[in-house]
């Protein structure tokens, strides 16, 4: 489950085919006849679009802000527990994805950022401690959860495997849950009471993208003329995201027919961290020659550049709502959860499997 969902989240990151490009092909076509310049620029734009089609997009600063916010929201629910009914011990795994769905007004981008993380989770009730109370809280009502995982990805994609995608995803979290108000234990229709949650969440994601440019250009630019040449290079881009989040939540749940639980609540998150982007085009200027028609051998110059250098801070505070549904099997829980901060277009989704005693 971890591999499939992590790859799904990363695939979403890399599938934004838009025109807020990371790699730009800046063309000087002033030497061409004026009647052919627009068509020449269109031909070069098509090559640029193809180069960027498997990469995230947007203005660098906005993309970095979206990546940082997505990282922070992707950890919600991965290492927490809202309705499992644990009495002694819990072991499980979860994955989370986050996205900033705000469209950058300066580009045609469909997303401003996305992130994924996964973790193995171990939970325990603290009633085994000698102390009956900790900070005034009954240890029989106090649960602790520790989560973490590190995962590396190295994939070749694109035609002839010309693109390389690398990612290193690391997450760690410590959460506490206190059963503030006890619920009812009816299996036909039970109420889970009111629970208070807090903790610490850390996420680090390093993405790198490399592609090979070896594009033969032979494009009709009208009036019987073509532009011909070859564009070569090995552009690279990287995004490094590190975020810390301290959640404070209140939740409740209902259980019916034993098999199903619905839960939800409100939360506030204090976030720190940022995302940094860097890129290099690793390509020399290329010359395209115009042949036929009125061209008489005039040339156009293409200067590749990278457009990802930037830094974006995570939103320092937001309030959010969350809700989930859980399938209750003997000693096993399967759940999905959605999180939505108020006042922005950041969203998160989590899925997980728990073994509970």
C-alpha positions as CSV (number, residue, x, y, z in Angstrom):
1,X,0.0,0.0,0.0
2,X,2.8,2.4,0.9
3,X,4.6,2.0,-2.5
4,X,1.4,2.4,-4.5
5,X,0.1,5.5,-2.7
6,X,3.5,7.2,-2.5
7,X,3.9,6.7,-6.3
8,X,0.4,8.0,-6.9
9,X,1.1,11.1,-4.9
10,X,4.4,11.7,-6.7
11,X,2.7,11.0,-10.1
12,X,0.2,13.7,-9.3
13,X,3.1,16.1,-8.6
14,X,4.8,15.3,-11.9
15,X,1.7,15.4,-14.2
16,X,0.9,19.1,-14.3
17,X,1.1,19.8,-18.0
18,X,0.9,23.6,-18.0
19,X,2.6,26.7,-19.4
20,X,4.2,28.1,-16.1
21,X,7.3,26.3,-17.2
22,X,10.4,25.3,-15.1
23,X,12.6,25.2,-18.2
24,X,12.3,28.1,-20.7
25,X,13.5,28.3,-24.3
26,X,14.1,32.0,-24.9
27,X,14.2,32.6,-28.6
28,X,15.5,35.5,-30.6
29,X,13.8,35.5,-34.0
30,X,14.5,39.1,-34.9
31,X,16.7,38.1,-37.8
32,X,13.8,36.3,-39.5
33,X,11.4,38.0,-41.8
34,X,8.6,39.6,-39.8
35,X,5.9,37.5,-41.5
36,X,7.6,34.3,-40.2
37,X,8.5,35.3,-36.6
38,X,5.2,34.4,-35.0
39,X,5.2,30.9,-36.5
40,X,8.8,30.4,-35.5
41,X,8.0,31.3,-31.9
42,X,5.0,28.9,-31.9
43,X,7.3,26.0,-33.1
44,X,9.8,26.7,-30.3
45,X,6.9,27.0,-27.7
46,X,5.7,23.5,-28.6
47,X,9.2,22.1,-27.9
48,X,9.2,24.0,-24.5
49,X,5.8,22.5,-23.6
50,X,7.0,19.0,-24.4
51,X,10.1,19.5,-22.3
52,X,8.1,20.6,-19.3
53,X,5.0,18.3,-19.6
54,X,6.1,15.9,-16.8
55,X,7.2,18.6,-14.3
56,X,5.4,20.7,-11.8
57,X,4.7,24.3,-12.8
58,X,4.0,27.8,-11.6
59,X,6.1,30.8,-10.7
60,X,9.0,29.7,-8.4
61,X,8.0,31.5,-5.2
62,X,4.3,30.5,-5.5
63,X,5.3,26.9,-6.3
64,X,7.5,26.7,-3.3
65,X,4.8,28.1,-1.0
66,X,2.4,25.5,-2.4
67,X,4.9,22.7,-1.9
68,X,5.5,23.7,1.7
69,X,1.8,24.0,2.6
70,X,1.1,20.6,0.8
71,X,3.9,19.0,2.9
72,X,2.4,20.3,6.2
73,X,-1.2,19.1,5.4
74,X,-0.1,15.7,4.0
75,X,0.9,14.6,7.5
76,X,-2.5,15.1,9.1
77,X,-4.0,11.8,10.3
78,X,-1.0,9.7,9.2
79,X,0.3,9.2,12.8
80,X,-2.9,10.0,14.7
81,X,-5.9,7.9,15.7
82,X,-9.5,9.0,16.1
83,X,-11.7,6.0,16.3
84,X,-9.8,2.7,16.5
85,X,-10.9,1.8,20.1
86,X,-7.3,0.9,21.2
87,X,-7.1,-0.3,24.8
88,X,-3.5,-1.6,25.0
89,X,-1.5,-1.5,21.7
90,X,-1.9,-0.5,18.1
91,X,0.4,-1.1,15.1
92,X,-0.3,0.1,11.6
93,X,0.7,2.2,8.6
94,X,-0.7,5.2,6.8
95,X,-0.1,7.5,3.8
96,X,-1.1,11.0,3.3
97,X,-1.1,13.4,0.3
98,X,-1.6,17.1,0.2
99,X,-2.2,19.6,-2.5
100,X,-2.5,23.4,-3.0
101,X,-5.3,23.6,-5.5
102,X,-5.0,27.4,-6.0
103,X,-4.2,28.3,-9.6
104,X,-1.4,30.7,-10.2
105,X,-2.9,33.7,-11.9
106,X,0.3,34.4,-13.8
107,X,0.4,30.9,-15.4
108,X,-2.0,28.3,-16.7
109,X,-1.1,26.0,-13.7
110,X,-3.7,23.6,-12.3
111,X,-1.9,23.2,-9.0
112,X,0.5,25.3,-6.9
113,X,2.0,22.3,-5.1
114,X,1.6,18.8,-3.9
115,X,3.3,16.4,-1.4
116,X,3.1,12.8,-0.1
117,X,4.4,11.0,2.9
118,X,4.0,7.6,4.6
119,X,4.7,6.2,8.0
120,X,4.6,3.1,10.2
121,X,2.6,3.9,13.4
122,X,2.9,2.3,16.9
123,X,0.4,3.4,19.6
124,X,0.1,2.5,23.2
125,X,-2.2,3.3,26.1
126,X,-0.2,4.8,29.0
127,X,-2.2,3.1,31.7
128,X,0.8,0.7,32.3
129,X,2.8,3.6,33.9
130,X,3.2,3.7,37.7
131,X,1.8,7.2,37.8
132,X,-2.0,7.3,37.7
133,X,-1.9,10.9,36.5
134,X,0.3,13.0,34.2
135,X,-0.2,16.8,34.3
136,X,-3.6,16.1,35.8
137,X,-4.6,13.6,33.1
138,X,-5.7,10.0,33.9
139,X,-3.1,7.8,32.3
140,X,-5.8,5.2,31.5
141,X,-7.3,7.8,29.1
142,X,-4.0,8.9,27.6
143,X,-2.6,7.3,24.5
144,X,0.7,8.0,22.7
145,X,1.6,7.3,19.1
146,X,5.0,7.3,17.4
147,X,5.3,7.3,13.6
148,X,8.0,7.5,11.0
149,X,9.4,6.3,7.7
150,X,12.0,7.1,5.1
151,X,11.5,6.1,1.5
152,X,13.7,6.6,-1.7
153,X,12.4,6.6,-5.2
154,X,14.4,6.6,-8.5
155,X,12.5,6.2,-11.7
156,X,13.0,6.8,-15.4
157,X,10.0,8.1,-17.3
158,X,9.1,9.7,-20.6
159,X,9.9,8.6,-24.1
160,X,13.1,6.5,-24.3
161,X,13.4,6.9,-20.5
162,X,14.9,10.4,-21.1
163,X,13.5,11.8,-17.8
164,X,14.8,10.8,-14.3
165,X,12.8,11.4,-11.2
166,X,14.4,11.0,-7.8
167,X,12.7,11.5,-4.4
168,X,13.6,11.0,-0.8
169,X,10.6,11.2,1.6
170,X,11.1,11.2,5.4
171,X,8.5,11.7,8.1
172,X,8.5,11.5,11.8
173,X,5.7,12.2,14.4
174,X,4.8,11.9,18.0
175,X,1.1,12.3,19.0
176,X,-0.9,12.2,22.2
177,X,-4.7,11.6,22.5
178,X,-6.7,12.2,25.7
179,X,-10.2,10.7,26.0
180,X,-11.6,13.8,27.6
181,X,-15.3,12.8,27.8
182,X,-16.1,9.1,27.7
183,X,-18.6,7.9,25.2
184,X,-21.0,4.9,25.1
185,X,-19.7,1.4,24.2
186,X,-22.8,0.1,22.3
187,X,-21.7,-1.8,19.2
188,X,-25.0,-1.2,17.4
189,X,-24.9,2.5,17.8
190,X,-22.1,3.9,19.9
191,X,-20.7,7.3,20.6
192,X,-16.9,7.7,20.9
193,X,-17.0,10.6,23.3
194,X,-14.8,13.7,23.0
195,X,-11.0,13.4,22.4
196,X,-8.2,16.0,22.5
197,X,-5.2,15.5,20.3
198,X,-1.8,17.2,20.0
199,X,1.8,16.3,19.0
200,X,4.6,17.1,16.6
201,X,5.0,16.3,12.9
202,X,8.1,16.5,10.7
203,X,8.2,16.0,7.0
204,X,11.2,16.3,4.6
205,X,10.9,15.7,0.9
206,X,13.7,16.1,-1.7
207,X,12.7,15.9,-5.3
208,X,15.0,16.1,-8.3
209,X,14.1,16.0,-12.0
210,X,16.5,15.5,-14.9
211,X,15.8,15.3,-18.6
212,X,17.7,15.1,-21.8
213,X,17.1,17.5,-24.6
214,X,18.0,16.2,-28.0
215,X,15.3,17.8,-30.1
216,X,15.5,17.9,-33.9
217,X,13.6,20.9,-35.1
218,X,12.1,20.9,-38.6
219,X,9.0,23.1,-38.5
220,X,7.0,24.8,-41.2
221,X,6.7,28.5,-40.5
222,X,4.7,29.4,-43.6
223,X,5.4,31.0,-47.0
224,X,7.3,27.8,-48.0
225,X,9.9,28.2,-45.3
226,X,11.1,25.9,-42.5
227,X,13.3,26.3,-39.4
228,X,15.8,23.5,-38.9
229,X,18.4,22.6,-36.2
230,X,19.0,20.7,-33.1
231,X,18.5,21.6,-29.4
232,X,20.6,19.7,-26.9
233,X,21.1,19.8,-23.1
234,X,20.6,18.0,-19.8
235,X,18.5,20.4,-17.6
236,X,18.1,19.6,-13.9
237,X,15.7,20.9,-11.2
238,X,15.4,20.1,-7.5
239,X,12.9,21.0,-4.8
240,X,13.8,20.5,-1.1
241,X,10.9,20.8,1.4
242,X,11.1,20.6,5.2
243,X,8.2,21.4,7.5
244,X,7.3,21.1,11.1
245,X,3.7,21.1,12.4
246,X,2.2,21.2,15.9
247,X,-1.5,20.2,15.7
248,X,-4.2,20.8,18.4
249,X,-7.4,19.0,17.7
250,X,-10.8,18.0,19.2
251,X,-12.7,15.1,17.7
252,X,-15.6,12.8,18.2
253,X,-17.0,9.7,16.5
254,X,-20.0,7.5,16.1
255,X,-20.1,3.7,15.5
256,X,-23.0,1.8,14.0
257,X,-23.6,-1.9,13.3
258,X,-20.0,-2.4,14.7
259,X,-18.6,-2.4,11.2
260,X,-18.6,1.3,10.5
261,X,-17.4,4.4,12.3
262,X,-17.6,8.0,11.3
263,X,-15.4,10.6,12.9
264,X,-14.6,14.3,12.6
265,X,-13.4,17.4,14.3
266,X,-11.7,20.7,14.3
267,X,-8.0,21.5,14.5
268,X,-5.5,24.3,14.5
269,X,-1.9,23.8,13.2
270,X,1.2,25.9,14.0
271,X,3.6,25.3,11.1
272,X,7.2,26.1,10.4
273,X,9.5,25.4,7.5
274,X,10.0,26.2,3.8
275,X,10.6,24.8,0.4
276,X,13.6,25.7,-1.8
277,X,13.9,25.2,-5.5
278,X,17.0,25.3,-7.7
279,X,17.6,24.5,-11.4
280,X,20.2,24.5,-14.1
281,X,19.7,24.1,-17.7
282,X,23.1,22.6,-18.6
283,X,22.7,23.6,-22.3
284,X,24.4,25.9,-24.7
285,X,22.6,28.3,-27.0
286,X,21.3,26.7,-30.1
287,X,21.0,28.1,-33.6
288,X,18.0,27.3,-35.9
289,X,18.3,28.1,-39.6
290,X,15.5,29.3,-41.7
291,X,15.4,27.7,-45.2
292,X,13.3,28.2,-48.2
293,X,10.7,30.9,-49.0
294,X,11.9,34.4,-48.1
295,X,14.4,33.2,-45.4
296,X,17.7,33.2,-47.4
297,X,19.5,31.4,-44.5
298,X,18.6,33.7,-41.6
299,X,18.9,32.2,-38.2
300,X,17.1,32.2,-34.8
301,X,18.9,31.8,-31.5
302,X,17.5,29.7,-28.7
303,X,18.8,30.3,-25.1
304,X,17.6,27.7,-22.6
305,X,17.2,28.9,-19.0
306,X,15.9,27.4,-15.7
307,X,12.9,29.0,-13.9
308,X,12.7,27.3,-10.5
309,X,15.1,29.1,-8.2
310,X,13.0,30.4,-5.3
311,X,12.0,29.9,-1.6
312,X,8.5,29.7,-0.1
313,X,7.5,29.6,3.5
314,X,4.8,27.4,4.9
315,X,1.6,29.1,6.1
316,X,2.5,29.6,9.9
317,X,-1.1,29.0,11.2
318,X,-4.4,27.7,10.0
319,X,-7.6,26.3,11.4
320,X,-9.1,23.3,9.7
321,X,-11.8,20.7,9.7
322,X,-11.4,17.0,9.2
323,X,-13.6,14.0,8.7
324,X,-13.1,10.3,8.1
325,X,-14.8,6.9,7.7
326,X,-13.5,3.7,9.2
327,X,-14.2,0.0,8.6
328,X,-14.0,-2.0,11.8
329,X,-13.0,-5.7,11.4
330,X,-11.8,-8.0,14.2
331,X,-8.5,-6.4,15.5
332,X,-8.3,-4.5,12.2
333,X,-9.2,-1.0,11.2
334,X,-9.1,0.5,7.7
335,X,-9.8,4.2,7.3
336,X,-9.7,7.2,4.9
337,X,-9.7,10.8,6.0
338,X,-10.0,14.3,4.5
339,X,-8.6,17.5,5.9
340,X,-9.4,21.1,4.8
341,X,-7.9,24.2,6.3
342,X,-10.1,27.3,6.2
343,X,-9.3,30.3,4.1
344,X,-7.2,28.7,1.4
345,X,-7.3,26.0,-1.2
346,X,-5.0,23.5,0.5
347,X,-6.5,20.0,0.9
348,X,-5.2,16.7,2.4
349,X,-6.2,13.1,2.3
350,X,-5.1,10.1,4.4
351,X,-5.6,6.4,4.2
352,X,-4.4,3.8,6.7
353,X,-4.5,0.3,8.2
354,X,-4.4,-0.4,11.9
355,X,-4.1,-3.6,13.9
356,X,-5.6,-2.9,17.3
357,X,-5.6,-4.7,20.7
